[in-house]
Every structure is written in C-alpha cells, then in structure tokens.
Amino acid sequence: MKDFSRELSFKTSRSSGAGGQNVNKVETSVTVLWKVMVSEFFNDEEKALIQEKLKNRINADGFLFLTVSESRTQLMNKNKAIGKITEIVNKSLIIPKKRTATKPSKGQKQKRLDAKKKLSDKKENRRFKL
C-alpha cells in the first residue's frame, strides 16, 4: 500500500441533509482531489491501470475525486476521505488471477446423473397406477 496523501488536495463545502443550524453554517463536507497522471508515487503502468479501472470516478481534467460528509466534523471527514481514496486506489492496482477453465470429472458427471435418476424414480413411484 502506497501512501500518496501528500499529493491530495482538499475542498470543503456545506454538508447536505439533516443537522439543523450546524449544517447551515459549518463547512464539514470534504472533497478530496488527486491528479492521477502527475503522481510521483506510481509508475506509468500503475497510472494506466488506475486510469482504466477508475475511469468512472476520474473527471475530464484527470482528477480523481471523492466527497465525504459522514461525520459532523471536518477533520474526521478529511481522515475518512484520505482512507477511502487510498483504499480505492490500492484496490484498483490489484490484478486478478486468470481463471483456468476446467471440466467436470467423470465421477462428478456420474454422481449428477445418479442423483437425477434417483429423483426421477422417486417421482415415478408417487404416480397413481391402475
């Protein structure tokens, strides 16, 4: 996990929703911005991977942004935003293992067919016969 928190910039705004007077006068909502392509912590391949996986979160100017307004204090929202954006970026760098296609074994096929035959026989025995 790389800590690129030095490259983050923050904007504050008033939170929406319930909260009374506090919401109307205090800027507790925090938006964290990070310019992906000018980062010094990641190489070009990692930047391309981040761009690809997080393309829905990156705007036209190349900023990855995230807004947090869960807490009532600006500091707690700022810390949560740093944690969330770090987690999102680090998850985007994980390359999943390729799945190798497999076939069911002969034993598995036979077991499945036997179970089907057993169920079929059970239902056949339930029928009313003359």
For each residue, the residues with C-beta under 8 A, 3 or more apart:
1: 86 90
2: 41 42 89 90
3: 41 86
4: 7 8 34 39 41 42 86 89
5: 8 82 86
6:
7: 4 34 35 38 39 40 41
8: 4 5 32 33 34 82 85
9: 32 33 34
10: 30 31 32 33 78 81
11: 30 31 33
12: 27 28 29 30 31 74
13: 27 29 31
14: 23 24 25 26 27 28 29
15: 19 23 28 29 69
16: 23 29 69
17: 23 69
18: 23
19: 15 22 23 72
20: 23 24
21: 24 25
22: 19 25 26 28 72
23: 14 15 16 17 18 19 20 26 28
24: 14 20 21
25: 14 21 22
26: 14 22 23 74
27: 12 13 14 74
28: 12 14 15 22 23 69 71 72 73 74 77
29: 12 13 14 15 16 67 68 69 77
30: 10 11 12 67 68 69 74 77 78 81
31: 10 11 12 13 65 66 67 68 81
32: 8 9 10 65 66 67 68 78 81 82 85
33: 8 9 10 11 63 64 65
34: 4 7 8 9 39 63 64 65 85 89
35: 7 38 39 62 63 64
36: 39 47 50 51 54 58 62 63 64
37: 47 51 62
38: 7 35
39: 4 7 34 35 36 42 47
40: 7
41: 2 3 4 7
42: 2 4 39 46 47 50
43: 46 47
44: 47 48
45: 48 49
46: 42 43 49 50 93
47: 36 37 39 42 43 44 50 51
48: 44 45 51 52
49: 45 46 52 53 92 93 95
50: 36 42 46 47 53 54 64 89 92 93
51: 36 37 47 48 54 55 58
52: 48 49 55
53: 49 50 92
54: 36 50 51 57 58 64 88 89 92
55: 51 52 58
56:
57: 54 64 65 66 88
58: 36 51 54 55 62 63 64
59: 62 63 65
60:
61:
62: 35 36 37 58 59
63: 33 34 35 36 58 59
64: 33 34 35 36 50 54 57 58 85 88 89
65: 31 32 33 34 57 59
66: 31 32 57 81 84 85 88
67: 29 30 31 32 81
68: 29 30 31 32 71 77 78 80 81 84
69: 15 16 17 28 29 30 77
70: 76 77 80
71: 28 68 76 77 80
72: 19 22 28 76
73: 28 76 77
74: 12 26 27 28 30 77 78
75: 78 79
76: 70 71 72 73 79 80
77: 28 29 30 68 69 70 71 73 74 80 81
78: 10 30 32 68 74 75 81 82
79: 75 76 82 83
80: 68 70 71 76 77 83 84
81: 10 30 31 32 66 67 68 77 78 84 85
82: 5 8 32 78 79 85 86
83: 79 80 86 87
84: 66 68 80 81 87 88
85: 8 32 34 64 66 81 82 88 89
86: 1 3 4 5 82 83 89 90
87: 83 84 90 91
88: 54 57 64 66 84 85 91 92
89: 2 4 34 50 54 64 85 86 92 93
90: 1 2 86 87 93 94
91: 87 88 94
92: 49 50 53 54 88 89
93: 46 49 50 89 90
94: 90 91
95: 49
96:
97:
98:
99:
100:
101:
102:
103:
104: 108 109 112
105: 108 109
106: 109 110
107: 110 111
108: 104 105 111 112
109: 104 105 106 112 113
110: 106 107 113 114
111: 107 108 114 115
112: 104 108 109 115 116
113: 109 110 116 117
114: 110 111 117 118
115: 111 112 118 119
116: 112 113 119 120
117: 113 114 120 121
118: 114 115 121 122
119: 115 116 122 123
120: 116 117 123 124
121: 117 118 124 125
122: 118 119 125 126
123: 119 120 126 127
124: 120 121 127
125: 121 122
126: 122 123
127: 123 124
128:
129:
130:
